Amino acid sequence: MNDLADALAAQIRMAGLPEPVREHRFDAIRRWRFDLAWPDLMVAFECEGGVWSRGRHTRPQGFAEDVHKYNTATLLGWGVYRVTADMIHSGLALTWVEQALGINLGRKGGVTAPPARASKPEKE
């Protein structure tokens, strides 16, 4: 399992939000999975590690594969949210989870703007 997904899942649990499905497979042919998903709401969160260390998600092939995955998911009707370690550790990712679930559960609420660009590398 993914340490970042574990951290976000723990925050979700502590906030009393609906429990996500871990490693939810949304495409049987390609066997693609989401880190955290609420299949009944068609909401998914992907925890992107290695942002500052040239991890898999920032290398050309990995980035291109992610674009294919996320665009396919969007065409299938999924709302896919990508979050980094900084976003998870600051609590911003949890705010976005609350908002994404609230929107899809029919609750009203404001949207929180993202913070200014990180000035130092994230810790993963």
N, C-alpha and C positions, 0 to 999 in steps of 0.2 A: 504494500500500500504506500501511498504518497504521503510524506510528512506534512506537506502543506494542506492537502485535502483532510488529513487527520485533524490538523489545527482548526480549519474552518468548520469541520463537522462538529468538533467539540464546542465551538462558539455557538453554532446553530442549536445544539442540544441545550446549552446553558441558557440561551435566550428563549427557550420553550417553543421554538418554531417546529413545523413538521419535519420529521426525520427524512433526510434524503436517501435515495438508493445509491449505494457505492458501486462504482465501476459498472454502471448501467449500459448494456449493449443496445445501441439504437440502430445498428445496421448489421444484419445477419451476414450479408455477403462479404463486407470488408472487415467485419468483426470489430468495428469502432466502438469505443466505450467513452462515457463521460465520467469524470472524477466524482461528481455529485449530481444527482438528477431527481426531479420530481416528475416522473412520467405522466401522471394524470394531469399535470399542469403544463407539460411540455416545456419545462424550465430546466436548464442545465448550467452548471458552473465547472469551468476548467481551471485548475490551479497550475499556473505556468511557472515552473522553476527555471533556474539557470539564465535568467534574463541578463544579468551582468557578467556572467562567466562563460558566455558563448555555449550555453547548454543546447540540447537537442532542438528546442523550440525557436532558437535564433539562428541556427545554421541553415543555409539555403535549402537543403533537401527537407529537413524537418519542418521549416517554416512553410514550404510549398505543400507538404502533406497535411499540415494543420489547416491551411487555407481550404484545401479540398474537403477535408472533414467538416469544418465549420460551415462552409457554404452548402454542402449537402444537407447537413442538419437543419439549416435555416430553410432550405427548400422543402424539407419535410415538415416544417411548421414549428421547429424548436426555437426557443429563445435561448441563445448560448451566450453566457457571460464569461469573460476571461479575466482572471485576477492573478496578481503577483504576490510574492511574499510580503512586500511592504504593505500592500492593500489588506492582506489578511491580518498582519500583526497590528496595524493601526486601527482596525475595526471597520474600515471602509467597506471591505468585502461583505461583512455581515450586514451593514446598512443596505447594500445593494441586494443581498439575498432577501431581506425583509421587504424591500420595495418590489422586487420581482415577484415574490410570492403574493404580496398584497395586491398588486395589479392583477395577477391572474386569479386571485380569490375574490376579486371585485371590491377590494377595500380602496379607499382614496387616501392619498398621502403625497407629500412633496417628494421631489427627487433631489438627492444630494449631489452637488457638483463634485467632480474629482479633485483631489488635492493638486497643488503645483507639482511639476515634474520632480522626481526624486533627485536630490543633489549628491547623494553618495550611494554606493552599491548596496543592494539589499543583502541581508543574511538569509541563507536558506537552510 
